[in-house]
Amino acid sequence: MSTKADSPYTKDNPCSAVITDNIVLNRQGSAKDTRHIVVDFSKQDLHYKAGDSLGVFATNRPEEVEEILHCLGATGDELVAPPALKLPAPQPLRDVLFSKLALAGPTRKMIETLASKATAPDQKTRLSQLLEPESKEALAAFLAERHFVDLLVEFSSARLTAQEFVDHQRRLMPRLYSIASSPRVHPTEIHLTVAAVRYQTNGRDRVGVCSSFLADRVRLRETLIPVFVSNSHFGPPEDGSKDCIMVGPGTGIAPFRAFLQDRVAAGATGRNWLFFGDQKSATDFLYEEEWSAYLERGQLTRLDTAFSRDQPEKIYVQDRMRESAGELWRWLQGGACFFVCGDAKRMAKDVDQALHEIAVSEGGMTPASAVDFVKQLKKDKRYQRDVY
């Protein structure tokens, strides 16, 4: 079910696109801020397929850049050559801080440099304590709570040159988002489902660089955004008669919106079963109207939802899988493909565990045989995951 050949654009050679829509998907009262982002590349020769990801190059928040310049006593015009960038020629400090270097993730090396430069006794003492061998865990916890600007503020007696500062920074990397549209339906657009990341550490408001860039800082139809398609082996089955079981809670729903669009547009005859979960059904049922329409038309055979905060006990997608274990097993025995997208740390592991349990309870397998069964599903490309 693939479409055109791979795009000529890559991470090292991105193309410029604009955003034409930025819609809040959560309803009022939600604890989340999830956006439906439409990327228009109608003026570019960009190709993608359902299951691919879009790489987006964001810029840092201007106010954080300005605070760093203030702490350094810099104008921003100073020419620097950050080692992480391997530039052919030095560039202005403000430019590299804004769009090329990460402002988070300081390491022990930065603490060592500050310790060698600090002149205030209390600051020198604190830095020395952090660098003691027995302070390894304390240093890791200290750094995890801080960005570079925090260190410049806390240890203001350490005066660094612009070059000394950028020597410690990493390259600002593109963020990959699972594509939420099919080129069969949207040939000149890519849709994304983006959770705007906002949190606090060390008494400061933080944001996800790219998610806040897309949600807050991009001007519709104006801001040129460097993007590229990251081709994936994750995608709907080539054989349209195959059934699909899709598990995508939260923003993990994105590729399955693409799958449904793709399969319907291609006239696939296989059945589609979707598991979706989030916090509250009243505020966090992403793309609810679209799923309802697919159900009404018979294009989505089954939709199982798990809203963790709609009842006293928390319910998740893996719980819904167990509740329908018999039917899910029958689909798998009939050749269905099983797809998972979303959080790798917990959800994907829990879903994988539930799949093994279902093979034991419904398939009469031993735990060891269930492991072999799941391995074979993966080998046959009938069990695919897009996790992060």
KEDREN-558259 format. One line per 10 residues: for each residue x negated, y, z negated of C-alpha. Coordinates in Angstrom, 2 decimals. Each point is the difference from the previous one (the first is absolute). Layout:
N
X Y Z; ...
REM end
This chain:
388
0.00 0.00 0.00; -2.95 2.30 0.49; 0.18 3.06 2.21; -2.77 1.96 1.73; -3.72 -0.54 -0.30; -1.92 1.41 -2.92; -0.27 3.77 -0.29; -3.20 1.71 1.21; -0.12 1.93 -3.28; -1.94 -1.30 -3.02
-1.13 1.09 -3.46; -3.07 1.53 1.63; 2.04 1.50 2.83; 3.43 0.99 -1.39; 2.62 1.91 1.96; 1.99 3.02 -1.14; 3.68 -0.36 -0.86; 2.64 2.09 -1.72; 2.72 -0.82 -2.51; 3.53 0.80 1.10
1.93 -1.31 -3.01; -0.64 -0.25 -3.73; 3.07 -1.40 -1.75; 0.31 -0.87 -3.70; 1.44 -3.53 -0.13; 0.75 -0.09 -3.73; 3.19 1.54 -1.28; 0.23 2.58 -2.79; -0.88 -1.46 -3.37; -2.68 -2.36 1.27
-3.35 -0.23 -1.76; -1.62 -0.45 3.41; -0.74 2.18 3.01; -0.02 -2.14 3.13; -0.13 1.67 3.42; 1.02 -1.07 3.47; -2.67 1.56 2.21; 0.32 0.19 3.79; -3.29 0.37 1.88; 0.37 1.22 3.58
-2.74 -0.93 2.45; 1.93 0.64 3.23; -2.94 1.98 1.39; -2.49 -2.80 -0.67; -0.66 -3.43 1.48; 0.51 -1.81 -3.30; 1.33 -3.57 -0.13; 1.17 -2.12 -2.89; 2.03 -3.07 -0.81; 2.22 -1.09 -2.88
-2.23 -1.08 -2.88; -2.82 2.46 0.73; -1.13 2.75 -2.38; -0.65 3.67 0.64; -3.23 1.55 -1.26; 0.43 3.61 -1.13; -2.80 2.47 -0.71; 1.18 2.41 -2.70; -1.52 3.14 -1.47; -0.54 0.79 -3.67
2.07 2.50 -1.94; -1.34 3.53 0.70; 0.38 1.01 -3.65; -2.26 -2.84 -1.14; -2.61 0.98 2.57; 0.14 3.61 -1.16; -0.42 -1.01 -3.64; -3.09 -2.03 0.87; -1.47 2.96 1.89; 0.70 2.25 -2.99
-1.68 -2.44 -2.41; -3.05 -0.26 2.25; -0.16 3.77 0.41; 0.07 -0.62 3.74; 1.59 1.96 2.83; 0.79 -3.09 2.06; -2.16 1.20 2.87; -3.10 -1.82 -1.27; -1.25 -2.53 2.56; -0.23 -3.54 -1.35
-0.85 -3.44 1.34; 1.81 -2.59 -2.15; -1.83 -3.37 0.20; 3.34 -1.84 0.20; 0.91 1.75 3.25; -3.20 -0.40 2.03; 0.76 3.26 1.84; -2.06 1.04 3.06; -0.30 3.49 -1.52; 0.89 1.65 -3.34
3.54 1.33 -0.40; 1.61 2.60 -2.29; 0.70 -1.25 -3.52; 3.68 1.01 0.08; 0.61 -1.95 3.19; -1.51 -3.26 -1.24; 1.77 0.26 -3.37; 3.32 0.66 1.72; 0.03 -2.75 2.58; -3.00 -2.30 -0.20
-0.91 -0.83 -3.61; 1.93 -1.69 -2.81; 0.55 2.20 -3.05; 0.70 -3.00 -2.25; -2.13 -2.94 -1.07; -3.09 1.46 -1.70; -2.59 -2.60 -1.00; -2.73 -0.44 -2.61; -2.41 1.76 2.36; 1.99 3.23 -0.40
-0.21 -0.28 -3.80; -3.76 -0.53 0.27; -0.37 3.12 2.13; 2.12 2.06 -2.38; -2.02 -1.28 -2.96; -3.22 1.15 1.67; 1.47 3.43 0.76; 2.10 0.81 -3.09; -1.34 2.70 -2.32; 2.69 0.15 -2.70
-1.05 -2.29 -2.90; 3.46 -1.46 -0.59; 0.41 -0.80 3.69; -3.46 -1.57 0.22; 0.80 -2.16 -3.03; 3.32 -1.16 1.43; -1.55 -0.88 3.35; -2.86 -1.87 -1.68; 2.49 -2.00 -2.06; 1.90 -1.01 3.12
-3.22 -1.24 1.61; -1.06 -2.23 -2.90; -0.05 -3.74 0.89; 2.65 -0.83 -2.58; 2.33 2.66 1.47; 0.59 -1.82 3.30; 3.72 -0.61 -0.62; 0.49 3.47 -1.50; -1.64 1.57 3.06; 2.21 -1.99 2.37
3.13 1.11 -1.89; -1.25 3.60 -0.09; -0.63 0.10 3.75; 3.30 -1.73 0.83; 1.85 2.96 -1.55; -1.93 2.66 1.88; -0.57 1.52 3.41; -3.12 1.98 0.91; 1.64 3.29 -0.96; 0.60 -1.25 -3.56
-3.71 -0.65 -0.45; -0.93 3.45 1.31; 2.40 1.58 -2.50; -0.99 -2.16 -2.99; -3.74 0.33 0.59; -0.10 3.56 1.27; -3.51 0.64 -1.24; -1.35 -2.37 2.66; -0.49 2.16 3.06; -0.07 -2.00 3.23
-0.78 1.29 3.45; 2.51 -0.72 2.74; -2.26 -2.68 1.46; -0.61 -1.64 -3.39; 3.75 -0.22 -0.49; 0.89 -1.58 3.35; -2.86 -2.49 -0.40; 2.28 -1.86 -2.43; 3.20 -0.13 2.04; 1.46 -2.76 2.13
1.56 0.40 3.43; 3.74 0.77 -0.01; 1.45 -3.11 1.60; 3.19 -0.29 2.07; 3.04 -1.54 -1.66; 1.75 -2.91 1.72; 3.81 -0.15 -0.05; 2.09 -2.94 1.22; 1.99 1.20 3.00; 3.77 0.08 -0.53
1.12 0.12 3.65; -0.16 -2.02 3.20; -1.31 1.39 3.29; 2.91 -1.76 1.72; 2.28 2.54 -1.71; -2.39 2.91 -0.62; -2.69 -0.07 2.72; -1.37 3.48 -0.74; 0.48 0.04 -3.77; -1.36 -1.84 -3.01
2.06 -0.06 -3.18; -1.56 -0.33 -3.45; 1.43 -0.67 -3.45; -2.20 1.94 -2.40; 0.12 0.05 -3.80; -1.26 3.42 -1.12; -2.50 -0.78 -2.76; 0.04 2.45 -2.92; -1.44 -0.64 -3.46; -2.08 1.49 -2.81
-3.44 -0.81 -1.39; -2.17 2.02 -2.35; 2.84 2.53 -0.37; -0.01 0.83 3.71; 2.61 -0.56 2.69; -1.34 -2.39 2.64; 1.35 -1.06 3.37; -0.72 -2.64 2.57; -2.01 1.88 2.61; 1.78 -1.31 3.08
3.49 -0.55 -1.40; 0.14 3.57 -1.36; -1.51 1.30 3.26; 2.84 -1.60 1.98; 2.73 0.84 -2.53; -1.02 3.52 -1.03; -2.65 1.63 2.16; 0.70 -0.90 3.62; 2.01 2.55 1.97; 2.55 -1.64 2.25
-0.91 0.18 3.70; -3.03 2.17 -0.83; -2.71 -1.81 -1.96; -2.15 -2.15 2.26; -0.75 -3.28 -1.76; -2.77 -2.38 1.11; 1.50 -3.50 0.21; -0.80 -3.42 1.44; 1.75 -3.36 0.18; -1.54 -2.86 -1.94
1.00 -3.14 1.86; 1.16 -2.86 -2.20; 0.60 -3.71 0.25; 3.02 0.64 -2.23; 3.12 0.15 2.13; 3.28 -1.66 0.97; -0.30 -3.42 1.67; -0.55 -0.07 3.74; 2.74 -2.61 0.18; 3.22 1.97 -0.46
1.93 -3.14 -0.93; -1.99 -0.32 -3.27; 1.73 1.00 -3.23; -1.69 2.69 -2.12; -0.02 0.31 -3.80; -1.34 3.42 -0.99; -0.90 1.09 -3.55; -0.71 3.73 -0.28; 0.75 1.90 -3.21; -0.55 3.77 -0.19
-2.00 1.38 2.91; -0.76 -3.62 0.90; 3.26 0.22 1.93; -1.72 2.03 2.75; -1.18 -2.75 2.39; 3.27 -1.88 -0.33; 1.91 3.03 1.25; -2.35 -0.29 3.00; 0.58 -3.78 0.23; 3.80 0.39 0.08
-0.15 2.75 2.62; -2.37 -2.08 2.09; 1.91 -3.27 -0.21; 3.36 1.59 0.72; -1.38 1.98 2.97; -1.69 -3.12 1.39; 3.19 -2.07 -0.32; -1.55 -2.44 -2.50; 2.46 -2.74 -0.97; -1.69 -1.05 -3.24
1.62 0.90 -3.32; -1.32 2.74 -2.30; 0.02 -0.13 -3.81; -1.24 3.01 -1.94; -0.95 0.28 -3.68; -0.27 3.60 -1.23; -0.60 1.38 -3.48; -0.52 3.30 -1.76; 1.00 1.71 -3.25; 3.66 1.07 0.38
2.52 -0.82 2.72; 1.72 3.39 -0.27; -3.18 1.98 0.68; -2.66 -2.31 1.45; 1.70 -2.17 2.64; -2.29 1.00 2.87; 1.67 -0.02 3.45; 3.21 -1.40 -1.56; 2.24 1.18 2.84; -2.21 -1.65 2.62
0.03 -3.38 -1.78; 3.77 0.21 -0.40; 0.40 0.65 3.73; -2.24 -2.96 0.87; 2.07 -2.21 -2.32; 3.26 1.14 1.55; -1.29 -0.74 3.50; -1.28 -3.41 -1.06; -3.59 0.96 0.82; -1.06 -0.34 -3.64
1.25 -3.36 -1.22; -0.61 0.55 -3.68; -1.14 2.81 -2.31; -0.99 -0.76 -3.60; -0.82 2.98 -2.24; -1.71 0.26 -3.37; 0.33 3.33 -1.81; -2.10 -0.33 -3.11; 1.68 2.72 -2.08; 3.65 -0.62 0.82
0.36 -2.40 -2.94; -1.65 -0.54 -3.40; -2.27 -2.79 1.24; -2.28 0.84 2.90; 0.64 -1.92 3.22; -2.49 -0.18 2.84; -0.07 -1.41 3.53; -1.66 -3.23 -1.15; 2.95 -0.56 -2.36; 2.40 0.32 2.93
-2.11 -2.52 1.92; 0.36 -2.50 -2.83; 3.75 0.59 -0.18; 0.29 -0.94 3.68; -2.69 -2.67 -0.09; 2.07 -2.67 1.75; 0.96 2.18 2.95; -3.47 1.48 0.28; -1.48 -3.52 0.12; 2.45 -1.01 2.73
-1.07 3.00 2.08; -3.65 -0.92 -0.43; 0.69 -3.62 0.88; 1.73 1.28 3.12; -3.18 1.80 1.10; 0.57 3.48 -1.43; -2.93 2.41 -0.33; -0.62 1.59 -3.40; -1.29 3.58 -0.25; -1.01 2.08 -3.03
-0.95 3.68 -0.14; -0.86 2.22 -2.95; -1.93 0.00 -3.26; -2.84 -2.51 -0.04; -0.75 0.11 -3.72; 3.30 -1.31 -1.35; 2.87 -0.35 2.47; -1.79 -1.99 2.68; -1.44 -2.37 -2.60; 3.41 -0.46 -1.64
1.67 -0.66 3.36; -2.72 -2.50 0.88; 0.52 -1.76 -3.32; 3.76 -0.15 0.61; -0.60 -1.48 3.46; -2.15 -2.76 -1.53; 2.64 -0.66 -2.66; 2.73 -0.29 2.64; -2.08 -2.56 1.92; -0.15 -2.05 -3.23
3.62 0.42 -1.12; 1.72 -0.23 3.39; -2.52 -1.99 2.02; -0.72 -2.56 -2.70; -3.73 0.69 0.32; -2.69 -0.27 -2.62; -1.74 3.29 -0.83; -3.02 -1.18 2.00; 2.19 -0.87 3.00; 1.68 3.40 -0.26
-3.42 1.66 0.24; -0.72 -2.00 3.16; 3.43 0.86 1.41; -0.54 3.75 -0.49; -3.50 -0.25 1.47; 1.47 -1.65 3.08; 2.61 2.77 0.32; -2.85 2.51 0.06; -2.01 -2.07 2.48; 3.05 -0.18 2.29
0.43 3.80 -0.37; 3.42 -0.59 -1.55; -1.04 1.69 -3.27; -1.43 3.49 0.56; -0.74 2.76 -2.45; -0.63 3.74 0.33; -0.99 0.94 -3.54; -1.87 2.91 -1.53
REM end
